[in-house]
Amino acid sequence: LKCRSYFWLFLILDLCYFRHYRPLQRSKRRWVLTTLELQEEDPGPFPKLVGELFNNMSNNMSLMYLISGPGVDEFPEIGLFSIEDNESGKIYVHRPIDRETTPSFMVHIDAMDRSAGKLVDESLIFHIKISDVNDHAPQFPEEEFNLTVKETHPAGQPIFQMLTVDLDQENTPNSQVLYFLVSQTPSLKESGFRIDLMSGEIRLSGCLDYETAPRYTLLIRARDCGEPALSATAAVHISVEEGNTHMPTFPQDRYKIQLSEGQVYQGVLHFPVQDHDSPFTSAWRAEFSILYGNEEGHFDVVTDPETNQGILSVVKCLDYETQAAHSLVISVENQEPLFSCEEGQLQPSRQALASATVSVLVVDINDPPTFHRGSFIVSKEDGARPGIQLGAFSATDPDGAADQIRYKLVHDPANWVTVDENSGVVTTRRQIDRESPHVNDSFYTIIVQAVDNGLPPRTGTGTLLLFLSDINDNAPALRSHSRYLEVCESARSQPLLLEAEDADLEPYAEPFSFELDTSWGDVADTWTLGARQDEGRSAELLMLRSLPPGNYFIPVVIGDRQGFSQKQVVHVRICSCPGGLKCEEHMHTGLLWWALSPVCAALMTLAAALLSLLRCYFELGLRRHRSFTPSDNGHQTLIVYKHESKAQVDLESTWPRCPPQPREGRMVETWHQRFHNVDVWKGDADHLPRVYSEEGECEGTETLSSLTFSEQELFKELLECWGPRAAPAEAPSSVSGVAS
């Protein structure tokens, strides 16, 4: 066994740890041993002496040495070490050792009295070191490497770092690795590579040229510093990614086109370019720009991604009268900056950009007239009379004189205005009404076209917005649901809601005032009005005294904030409600006013009334000689009727008193107008009255009381002429309205 050094080591142990929990005691060291150091991969022969142990207790007794631990009877290697016949301290090794597997061993040595069979000293633990030899070459992770390097990679900058692993002992020459560039293919003087000896970094020593060599192969060797030195090699394949070394150029430097004014165009001109770099790379793709001539933004140029051509478009209409010709200077460059190699170093290109000139001639066409103001607002008061000038449209023709323009009214839905063909003056032709359905938010729209005399004629459009300021020309009126009301007998004390509306705006609308028209009989004694907290848009109608079932008409005067008012009639029906909430409907002649349509009820009552009028008319002719003094009292809508208990009046035997000739004509005319104004039942083609029930001869005349007449229309004498059938069957002596 070859050892680098041998020496005797004496140790003095003050405290010892004995196996099997021996008591501690002070004693002098009695072990003597030779330092053990083995070289890995020793070829033998085996077994081979490693060293010898000695204990001075052997002077007094016969000793037996015992060895144990890793390498003897424990892993990682069992049976590697032994002591010869247990009689001496000679240690032997039985096979080669791999340091990379086990770099050292810790073994235990014991001395035992051979005769007594007892340990005579504490155990000795010693370290067997395995010295390294250069038995492992550096290892690359792969045998071949593939890299891509841009053509524009700067010289001297790292491209890639080669790394290896050496399993020999660290920080020794056996594991220290050096790197060498064995070969480069192709070998070019101006395009070379080198590798750092210590770090293994591959660097570029010149400029790459894709056209000259698009691919390189380097053979790299890694060698350690052991004795003897061991090495390994790997191949590095480098692909060159092309950079922008060629400038794009136009095949011609001048282009000429003609375009009509007033239009936008897509793709009016295509510019092909030439570029020797690889297609569809950033070094090949072109980018176009307009250097001069596009100050007003009429043109735009983009790149076709498939053909790499430039496409010129007109994005803003050209105007012949403003500029009849344009000269554009268009340049082209690549997406990637252009570079060049000078003395082995990359340099930005100093070449000027390629450019071409495009001459654009603008062709004149007939331009439409242009309004000085496309739209304007004119304010007038509601109700403006005919003949008022609202304003004037003014347009010019870019191609000629203003007197070549004619004005035409194209939008006037209410037919309120006229437009002078030559001057464009707008004048009212009829009275204006802000409440017209053609007025939106007080604005009325008038549209006029200006037409030139070109071929073909061109038109421009102007708008006049007529703002109508409101006036108080509408009196408030009841809403439809407040005109006809129903109330159950059991709910007479509940107020009835009256809501009004006004077509005018502020300040000619709410708050409204509600007043009863007391000129109608005893309205004030029967009804009253109460205010509601809703900004004056409604009122409450309350009954002051109990009224029997029937129909009642209450006159109400409604005024706006400015005092503009009108009289409205509220129709109230008092009815019995067996269910408690809704009026009961009776399908007989006496209740046709409410159960049927008012139109049908009017037709039947008018038929009966006409019969009575005719008989009265003939009677008046027979009694013209009798004197009659008409009463001047009772010119009110609310009429006082008297109840008579007679069930039926014989018209043939009992003839009523009739008024003289003047009253006669007035009465006939009144009935004629009433009958003429009655609406026909919808869907009845022959307009004939319908028969709803038959209750006996002449009983239909009981419905005469369902008609409403003021004393200005029917005078007292005529009512007396009709007799007690003109009064309601169960009416009180004084009723506000006419009950049926």
C-alpha positions in Angstrom: 0.0 0.0 0.0 1.4 3.3 -1.1 0.8 6.1 1.4 1.6 9.7 1.0 2.6 10.1 4.7 2.9 7.9 7.9 3.2 9.2 11.4 2.6 8.1 15.0 -0.1 9.8 16.9 -0.4 9.7 20.7 -3.7 10.8 22.3 -4.4 11.3 25.9 -8.1 10.8 26.8 -9.4 12.4 30.1 -13.0 11.2 29.7 -13.8 8.1 27.8 -17.0 6.6 26.7 -16.9 2.9 27.2 -19.2 0.6 25.4 -21.9 -1.1 27.5 -22.0 2.0 29.8 -18.7 1.6 31.5 -18.0 4.0 34.4 -15.9 7.1 33.5 -12.3 7.1 34.9 -9.1 9.0 34.3 -6.4 6.9 32.6 -3.5 7.4 30.3 -3.9 6.6 26.7 -2.4 3.2 25.9 -3.3 3.1 22.2 -0.6 3.6 19.5 -1.7 3.5 15.8 -0.4 4.3 12.4 -2.3 6.9 10.4 -4.4 5.1 7.8 -4.9 6.7 4.3 -5.9 4.7 1.3 -5.8 5.6 -2.4 -8.9 4.9 -4.4 -9.0 2.3 -7.1 -5.8 0.7 -5.7 -5.2 -2.4 -8.0 -3.9 -4.7 -5.1 -3.0 -7.5 -4.7 -5.5 -8.1 -1.9 -5.7 -8.5 1.0 -3.3 -5.6 1.5 -1.9 -4.2 4.7 -3.4 -0.8 5.6 -1.7 -0.2 9.0 -1.0 -1.6 12.5 -2.5 -0.8 15.9 -0.8 -1.3 19.4 -2.0 -1.1 22.9 0.6 -1.1 25.8 -1.7 -3.3 27.9 -0.3 -6.1 25.8 2.8 -6.0 28.0 0.9 -7.4 31.0 -1.6 -9.7 29.3 -2.5 -11.4 26.1 -4.8 -9.2 24.1 -7.2 -9.8 21.3 -8.2 -6.9 18.9 -11.6 -6.5 17.6 -12.7 -4.2 14.7 -16.3 -3.1 13.8 -18.2 -0.3 12.1 -18.8 0.9 8.4 -16.6 -1.1 6.0 -16.4 -4.0 8.4 -19.8 -5.2 9.5 -21.9 -2.2 8.5 -22.9 -0.5 5.3 -21.9 1.0 2.9 -19.4 -1.8 2.4 -19.3 -4.9 4.5 -16.0 -6.9 4.7 -13.8 -4.2 3.3 -11.5 -4.1 6.3 -10.3 -6.8 8.8 -7.7 -7.6 11.5 -5.4 -10.6 11.0 -6.3 -13.5 13.4 -7.3 -11.0 16.1 -3.9 -11.4 17.6 -2.2 -8.3 16.3 -3.3 -4.8 15.3 -2.6 -5.2 11.6 -5.5 -3.9 9.5 -6.0 -5.2 5.9 -8.2 -4.0 3.0 -9.7 -6.6 0.7 -10.7 -4.8 -2.5 -10.4 -1.5 -4.4 -12.3 1.5 -3.1 -14.3 4.2 -5.1 -13.8 7.5 -3.4 -16.8 9.0 -5.3 -18.9 6.4 -3.6 -17.4 6.5 -0.1 -14.7 9.1 0.6 -13.9 8.0 4.1 -14.7 5.4 6.9 -15.0 5.6 10.7 -14.1 2.2 12.3 -14.1 1.1 16.0 -11.1 -0.9 17.6 -11.4 -2.7 20.9 -8.7 -4.5 23.0 -9.9 -7.6 25.0 -8.1 -9.7 27.6 -7.8 -13.0 25.8 -7.9 -15.1 29.0 -10.5 -13.2 31.0 -12.6 -12.3 28.0 -13.0 -8.6 29.2 -12.3 -5.3 27.5 -9.2 -3.9 29.0 -9.4 -0.4 27.4 -11.9 2.0 26.0 -12.8 1.7 22.3 -10.7 3.6 19.7 -12.5 5.3 16.9 -10.3 6.3 13.9 -10.8 7.7 10.5 -9.7 6.0 7.3 -9.4 8.5 4.5 -9.6 7.6 0.8 -7.4 9.8 -1.4 -8.7 10.9 -4.8 -7.2 10.0 -8.2 -8.3 11.5 -11.5 -10.6 8.8 -12.7 -13.5 10.9 -14.0 -13.5 13.0 -17.1 -15.6 16.2 -17.4 -19.1 15.5 -18.6 -21.4 17.8 -20.8 -25.1 17.6 -20.2 -25.7 16.9 -23.9 -23.5 15.8 -26.8 -24.9 18.4 -29.2 -26.4 21.9 -28.6 -28.6 23.9 -31.0 -28.5 27.7 -30.8 -30.0 30.6 -32.7 -28.2 33.9 -32.9 -29.4 37.1 -34.5 -27.3 38.5 -37.3 -27.2 41.8 -35.4 -25.6 40.2 -32.3 -22.8 42.5 -31.1 -19.2 41.2 -31.2 -17.7 40.3 -27.9 -21.0 39.6 -26.2 -21.6 36.1 -24.8 -23.8 33.8 -26.9 -23.9 30.7 -24.7 -22.1 29.2 -21.7 -20.8 25.6 -21.8 -21.2 23.8 -18.4 -19.7 20.4 -17.4 -19.7 18.2 -14.3 -16.5 16.4 -13.0 -17.1 13.8 -10.2 -13.6 13.9 -8.9 -12.8 15.6 -5.6 -13.8 19.3 -5.5 -11.2 22.1 -5.5 -8.5 19.8 -6.8 -6.9 19.6 -10.1 -8.8 16.5 -10.9 -12.1 18.5 -10.9 -10.8 21.8 -12.4 -12.0 22.1 -16.1 -10.7 24.1 -19.0 -12.6 24.8 -22.2 -11.2 24.9 -25.8 -12.6 25.6 -29.2 -11.4 22.7 -31.3 -12.9 23.7 -34.7 -15.4 26.1 -36.4 -17.3 25.2 -39.6 -17.3 27.1 -41.9 -14.1 28.8 -40.9 -14.4 32.5 -41.8 -11.9 35.2 -41.0 -14.5 38.0 -40.6 -17.1 35.8 -38.8 -15.5 33.9 -36.0 -16.3 32.5 -32.5 -14.2 32.0 -29.4 -14.7 30.4 -26.0 -13.5 31.6 -22.6 -10.9 29.1 -21.1 -12.2 29.2 -17.6 -16.0 30.1 -17.8 -16.8 28.3 -21.0 -18.7 31.3 -22.5 -18.9 31.3 -26.3 -18.5 34.8 -27.8 -18.7 36.3 -31.2 -15.4 37.7 -32.5 -16.7 39.5 -35.6 -19.9 40.3 -37.6 -22.3 37.6 -38.7 -23.5 37.6 -42.3 -26.6 35.5 -43.0 -26.0 35.6 -46.8 -22.5 34.3 -46.4 -23.0 31.6 -43.7 -26.5 31.0 -42.3 -25.2 28.1 -40.0 -22.1 27.3 -38.0 -20.8 24.2 -36.1 -18.4 24.5 -33.2 -16.5 21.6 -31.6 -15.9 22.3 -27.9 -13.5 20.3 -25.6 -13.6 20.3 -21.8 -10.4 19.0 -20.1 -9.5 18.6 -16.4 -6.1 19.3 -14.7 -5.5 15.9 -13.2 -2.7 13.5 -13.9 -3.3 12.2 -16.4 -5.7 14.8 -17.7 -9.1 13.6 -18.9 -11.4 15.4 -21.4 -14.8 15.3 -23.3 -16.1 17.1 -26.4 -19.5 18.4 -27.5 -20.8 20.0 -30.8 -22.6 23.4 -30.9 -24.8 24.2 -33.9 -25.5 27.9 -34.4 -28.2 29.1 -36.7 -28.0 32.7 -37.8 -31.3 34.7 -37.7 -31.3 37.2 -40.5 -31.2 40.9 -39.6 -32.0 44.0 -41.6 -29.0 44.4 -43.9 -30.8 45.4 -47.0 -32.8 48.6 -47.5 -36.3 48.4 -49.2 -36.5 50.4 -52.5 -39.2 51.6 -54.9 -39.1 50.2 -58.4 -39.9 53.8 -59.6 -39.6 57.2 -58.0 -42.7 58.9 -59.5 -46.4 58.1 -59.7 -49.3 60.1 -61.1 -53.1 59.7 -60.5 -56.4 61.7 -61.0 -59.2 61.7 -58.5 -62.6 63.4 -58.4 -63.3 65.8 -55.6 -65.8 65.3 -52.8 -65.2 61.5 -52.3 -63.1 59.2 -50.2 -61.2 56.3 -51.9 -59.7 53.1 -50.7 -56.6 51.8 -52.4 -56.2 54.4 -55.1 -52.5 53.4 -55.6 -50.3 50.4 -54.7 -46.5 50.8 -54.2 -44.5 47.6 -54.7 -41.1 47.6 -52.9 -38.0 45.4 -53.3 -36.1 44.0 -50.4 -33.4 41.2 -50.4 -33.9 40.2 -46.8 -35.9 37.0 -45.9 -39.6 37.4 -46.6 -42.1 37.7 -43.8 -39.5 38.8 -41.3 -39.2 42.1 -39.4 -36.2 42.8 -41.6 -38.4 42.4 -44.8 -41.7 44.0 -43.7 -42.1 47.5 -45.0 -43.5 50.5 -43.2 -44.7 53.5 -45.3 -45.1 57.1 -44.2 -46.0 60.4 -46.0 -43.2 62.8 -45.4 -44.7 65.9 -47.2 -47.9 67.0 -48.8 -50.4 65.6 -46.3 -50.7 68.6 -44.0 -54.5 68.6 -44.2 -54.8 64.9 -43.5 -56.5 63.9 -46.8 -54.4 60.8 -47.4 -53.3 57.7 -45.6 -50.9 54.9 -46.5 -50.7 51.4 -45.0 -48.8 48.1 -45.7 -50.5 45.1 -47.3 -49.4 42.2 -45.0 -49.4 39.6 -47.8 -47.6 41.5 -50.6 -45.6 44.0 -48.6 -47.0 46.7 -50.9 -47.9 50.2 -49.8 -51.6 51.2 -50.2 -52.6 54.8 -50.7 -56.1 55.9 -49.7 -58.1 59.2 -49.6 -59.6 59.4 -46.1 -60.8 63.1 -46.3 -62.7 64.5 -49.4 -60.6 66.5 -51.8 -61.8 70.0 -52.8 -61.0 71.2 -56.3 -61.8 74.8 -55.4 -59.4 74.7 -52.4 -56.5 72.8 -53.9 -56.5 71.4 -57.5 -53.3 69.3 -57.1 -51.3 67.6 -54.4 -47.7 66.3 -54.4 -47.0 63.6 -51.8 -43.5 62.3 -50.8 -43.8 58.8 -49.5 -40.9 57.0 -47.8 -40.4 53.3 -46.9 -38.3 51.5 -44.2 -38.3 48.1 -42.5 -39.8 47.3 -39.1 -36.3 46.4 -37.9 -33.6 49.1 -38.1 -31.1 48.8 -40.9 -27.4 48.1 -39.8 -24.0 47.5 -41.4 -20.7 45.9 -40.2 -17.7 48.1 -40.2 -14.3 46.7 -39.1 -15.9 43.8 -37.3 -18.4 45.9 -35.4 -22.1 46.6 -36.1 -23.0 50.2 -37.0 -26.5 51.8 -37.6 -27.0 52.5 -41.3 -26.5 56.1 -42.4 -28.3 55.6 -45.8 -31.2 57.9 -46.5 -34.7 56.3 -46.6 -36.0 55.3 -50.0 -38.8 57.6 -51.2 -41.2 58.2 -54.1 -43.3 61.2 -55.3 -47.0 60.8 -56.0 -48.7 63.6 -58.0 -52.5 63.8 -57.4 -54.7 65.8 -59.8 -58.1 66.7 -58.4 -61.0 66.6 -61.0 -63.7 69.2 -60.5 -67.3 68.0 -60.1 -70.6 69.7 -59.2 -70.5 70.5 -55.5 -73.8 70.7 -53.6 -74.8 74.1 -52.1 -73.5 74.8 -48.6 -75.6 76.5 -46.0 -73.9 79.2 -44.0 -75.7 77.8 -41.0 -76.8 74.2 -41.3 -79.5 74.8 -38.6 -80.7 77.8 -36.6 -83.4 78.6 -34.1 -86.1 81.2 -34.3 -88.4 82.0 -31.4 -92.0 83.2 -31.9 -95.0 83.5 -29.6 -97.7 80.8 -29.8 -100.6 81.8 -32.0 -98.4 83.9 -34.5 -100.6 85.1 -37.4 -100.0 84.6 -41.1 -97.5 86.8 -42.9 -94.8 86.9 -40.3 -91.2 86.3 -41.4 -89.5 83.7 -39.3 -86.0 84.0 -40.9 -84.1 83.3 -44.1 -81.9 80.4 -45.3 -78.7 81.4 -46.9 -76.6 79.0 -49.0 -73.7 79.3 -51.5 -72.6 77.2 -54.4 -68.9 76.4 -54.3 -69.0 76.0 -58.1 -70.8 79.2 -59.1 -72.7 82.3 -58.1 -75.4 82.4 -55.4 -78.1 83.4 -57.9 -78.0 79.9 -59.3 -79.5 78.4 -56.1 -83.2 77.8 -55.6 -84.8 77.0 -52.2 -87.4 74.3 -51.7 -89.5 73.5 -48.7 -89.3 69.7 -48.0 -90.6 69.4 -44.4 -93.5 71.4 -43.0 -95.9 68.8 -41.5 -98.5 71.3 -40.3 -98.3 73.3 -43.5 -97.6 76.5 -41.5 -95.0 78.3 -43.7 -93.8 79.1 -47.2 -90.3 79.6 -48.5 -89.3 82.1 -51.1 -87.7 80.2 -54.0 -85.0 82.9 -54.6 -84.4 84.5 -51.2 -84.9 81.6 -48.9 -87.2 83.7 -46.6 -89.5 81.7 -44.5 -93.0 83.2 -43.8 -96.0 82.0 -41.9 -99.0 81.1 -44.0 -101.5 80.3 -41.2 -101.8 80.8 -37.5 -99.3 78.7 -35.4 -100.5 76.6 -32.5 -98.0 75.3 -30.0 -100.4 72.6 -28.9 -100.2 71.0 -32.4 -99.1 67.3 -32.4 -96.3 68.3 -34.8 -94.7 70.4 -32.0 -92.2 68.5 -29.8 -91.1 70.2 -26.6 -92.2 73.6 -28.0 -90.1 73.1 -31.2 -91.4 72.8 -34.7 -89.0 71.6 -37.4 -88.8 73.1 -40.8 -86.4 71.6 -43.4 -85.4 73.4 -46.6 -83.2 72.2 -49.5 -81.0 74.4 -51.6 -80.7 73.2 -55.2 -78.1 74.4 -57.8 -78.4 74.3 -61.6 -75.6 71.7 -62.2 -75.9 68.6 -64.2 -77.1 66.7 -62.4 -78.4 69.2 -59.8 -77.0 68.9 -56.3 -78.8 69.8 -53.1 -77.9 70.9 -49.6 -80.1 70.8 -46.6 -80.8 73.3 -43.9 -83.0 73.2 -40.8 -85.0 75.9 -39.0 -86.1 75.0 -35.5 -89.1 77.2 -34.6 -89.4 77.6 -30.8 -92.9 78.5 -29.8 -93.2 80.4 -26.5 -96.5 79.6 -24.8 -99.5 82.0 -24.3 -102.5 81.4 -22.2 -104.8 80.2 -24.9 -106.2 77.1 -23.2 -108.5 77.0 -20.2 -108.1 74.1 -17.8 -110.5 71.2 -18.2 -111.5 68.1 -16.3 -109.7 64.9 -17.1 -111.8 62.3 -18.7 -112.0 60.1 -15.6 -113.3 63.0 -13.5 -116.2 63.8 -15.8 -118.3 60.8 -15.0 -118.3 59.6 -11.3 -120.2 56.9 -9.4 -120.8 56.7 -5.7 -122.7 54.1 -3.6 -125.5 55.3 -1.4 -123.6 53.9 1.6 -120.6 56.1 0.7 -122.2 59.4 0.2 -119.9 61.0 2.8 -116.7 60.1 0.8 -115.2 62.9 -1.3 -115.1 62.5 -5.1 -111.8 63.4 -6.8 -111.8 66.0 -9.5 -108.6 66.3 -11.5 -107.9 68.9 -14.2 -105.3 69.5 -16.9 -104.2 72.4 -19.0 -102.4 72.2 -22.4 -100.5 75.4 -21.6 -97.1 75.6 -19.9 -96.0 77.6 -16.9 -97.0 80.1 -15.8 -100.3 79.6 -17.6 -101.3 76.3 -16.0 -101.6 75.1 -12.4 -102.3 75.8 -9.7 -106.0 75.6 -10.7 -108.9 77.1 -8.9 -112.1 75.1 -8.6 -115.5 76.8 -7.9 -119.1 75.7 -8.0 -121.4 77.5 -10.5 -124.1 78.6 -8.0 -126.3 79.9 -10.7 -127.6 76.4 -11.2 -130.4 76.1 -8.6 -129.4 74.9 -5.2 -126.0 73.6 -6.1 -124.4 75.4 -3.2 -126.8 73.8 -0.8 -126.1 70.3 -2.0 -122.4 70.2 -2.9 -119.2 71.8 -1.9 -115.5 71.7 -3.1 -112.4 71.1 -1.0 -108.8 71.7 -1.8 -106.1 68.9 -2.0 -102.4 69.1 -1.3 -101.2 68.3 -4.8 -99.9 71.7 -6.1 -103.4 72.8 -7.2 -104.2 70.2 -9.9 -107.3 68.7 -8.2 -110.1 69.2 -5.8 -112.6 67.1 -3.8 -116.3 67.2 -4.4 -118.4 66.5 -1.3 -122.1 66.0 -0.8 -123.7 68.3 1.8 -126.9 66.4 2.2 -128.3 63.0 1.4 -129.6 62.5 -2.1 -131.6 59.6 -3.5 -130.2 57.4 -6.2 -130.1 59.0 -9.6 -127.9 61.0 -12.0 -126.8 64.5 -11.0 -125.0 67.2 -13.0 -122.8 69.6 -11.0 -121.4 72.7 -12.8 -117.8 73.6 -11.8 -115.7 76.6 -13.0 -112.0 75.7 -13.3 -109.4 78.5 -13.8 -105.6 78.6 -14.3 -103.1 80.7 -12.5 -103.8 83.7 -14.7 -107.6 83.4 -14.2 -108.4 82.0 -17.6 -111.4 79.6 -16.8 -114.2 77.7 -18.3 -117.3 75.8 -16.9 -117.3 72.0 -16.8 -120.1 69.7 -15.8 -119.4 66.7 -13.5 -121.8 63.8 -14.0 -122.4 62.0 -10.7 -124.4 58.8 -10.4 -125.7 57.8 -6.9 -126.6 54.1 -6.9 -127.3 51.2 -4.8 -124.4 48.8 -4.2 -125.6 45.4 -3.1 -122.0 44.1 -3.1 -120.9 47.2 -1.1 -118.3 48.5 -3.6 -119.8 48.7 -7.1 -123.0 50.1 -8.5 -125.7 47.6 -9.5 -126.7 47.6 -13.1 -130.4 47.5 -14.0 -131.4 46.5 -17.5 -134.7 48.4 -17.9 -135.7 51.6 -19.6 -135.6 53.8 -16.5 -131.9 53.1 -16.0 -130.7 53.1 -19.7 -128.9 56.4 -19.1 -126.3 54.6 -17.0 -126.5 51.0 -17.9 -126.4 51.5 -21.7 -124.3 53.8 -23.8 -125.4 57.5 -23.5 -125.9 57.5 -27.2 -128.5 54.7 -27.1 -130.3 56.3 -24.2 -130.5 59.6 -26.1 -131.9 58.0 -29.1 -134.8 56.4 -27.2 -135.6 59.5 -25.1 -135.5 61.7 -28.1 -137.9 59.5 -29.9 -140.4 59.8 -27.1 -139.8 63.5 -26.8 -140.4 64.0 -30.5 -143.8 62.4 -30.2 -144.7 64.7 -27.3 -143.4 67.8 -29.2 -145.4 67.0 -32.3 -148.6 66.6 -30.3 -147.9 69.8 -28.4 -147.1 71.5 -31.7 -150.5 70.7 -33.2 -152.2 71.7 -30.0 -150.5 75.0 -30.2 -151.9 75.5 -33.6 -155.4 74.9 -32.4 -155.0 77.2 -29.4 -153.2 80.2 -30.9 -156.1 82.4 -29.9 -155.4 81.8 -26.2 -153.2 84.3 -24.5 -150.1 83.2 -22.7 -147.6 85.2 -20.7 -144.2 83.4 -20.5 -142.4 83.3 -17.2 -139.1 85.1 -17.0 -138.0 83.2 -13.9 -136.0 80.0 -13.7 -133.3 80.6 -16.3 -131.0 78.1 -14.5 -129.7 74.7 -15.3 -130.9 73.2 -12.0 -134.7 72.9 -12.3 -137.1 72.4 -9.5 -139.5 69.6 -10.2 -142.7 68.6 -8.3 -143.6 65.0 -7.7 -147.0 63.8 -8.6 -148.3 60.4 -7.7 -150.3 59.8 -10.8 -148.8 56.7 -12.4 -149.7 57.4 -16.0 -150.9 60.3 -18.1 -153.4 59.7 -21.0 -152.1 61.9 -23.7 -155.2 61.7 -25.8 -157.7 62.8 -23.0 -155.5 65.2 -21.0 -153.8 67.8 -23.3 -151.0 69.9 -21.7 -150.8 73.7 -21.8 -148.4 74.8 -24.6 -146.5 78.1 -25.1 -147.5 80.6 -27.8 -145.8 80.8 -31.2 -142.5 82.5 -30.3 -141.7 79.9 -27.7 -143.0 77.3 -30.0 -140.4 78.0 -32.7 -137.6 78.2 -30.1 -138.6 74.9 -28.6 -138.8 73.1 -32.0 -135.4 74.5 -33.0 -133.8 73.4 -29.7 -135.1 69.8 -30.1 -134.0 69.8 -33.7 -130.4 70.7 -32.7 -130.3 68.2 -29.9 -131.5 65.4 -32.1 -129.2 66.4 -34.9 -126.1 66.3 -32.6 -126.7 62.9 -31.1 -124.0 60.4 -32.1 -125.2 57.3 -33.9 -124.6 54.0 -32.2 -121.4 52.6 -33.6 -121.7 49.7 -35.9 -125.4 50.3 -36.6 -125.5 50.9 -40.3 -129.2 52.0 -40.7 -129.0 54.5 -37.7 -132.4 53.3 -36.4 -133.1 53.4 -32.7 -133.1 50.1 -30.8 -135.9 48.7 -28.7 -134.5 47.5 -25.4 -137.7 46.6 -23.6 -141.5 46.9 -24.0 -143.3 48.0 -20.8 -146.6 49.2 -22.3 -147.9 52.0 -24.5 -146.3 55.4 -24.0 -144.2 54.3 -20.9 -141.1 55.2 -22.8 -141.8 58.8 -22.1 -140.6 58.3 -18.6 -137.0 58.7 -19.9 -137.5 62.3 -20.9 -136.0 63.3 -17.5 -132.7 61.7 -18.5 -131.9 64.6 -20.9 -130.1 67.6 -19.6 -131.3 71.1 -20.6 -130.7 74.5 -19.2 -133.5 77.0 -18.8 -132.0 78.9 -21.7 -133.0 75.9 -23.8 -136.3 74.6 -22.3 -138.5 77.2 -20.7 -140.8 76.5 -17.8 -144.1 76.7 -19.7 -142.9 73.9 -22.0 -142.1 71.7 -19.1 -145.5 72.3 -17.6 -147.0 71.5 -21.0 -145.5 68.0 -20.7 -147.1 67.4 -17.4 -145.9 65.4 -14.3 -144.1 62.7 -16.5 -141.3 65.2 -16.9 -140.4 64.9 -13.2 -138.5 61.9 -11.7 -140.4 59.2 -10.0 -138.8 59.6 -6.6 -137.1 63.0 -6.8 -137.1 65.4 -3.8 -138.8 68.8 -4.0 -135.4 70.4 -4.8 -132.6 68.5 -6.5 -129.2 69.8 -7.7 -129.2 68.5 -11.3 -131.6 66.3 -13.2 -132.2 62.9 -11.8 -133.3 59.9 -13.8 
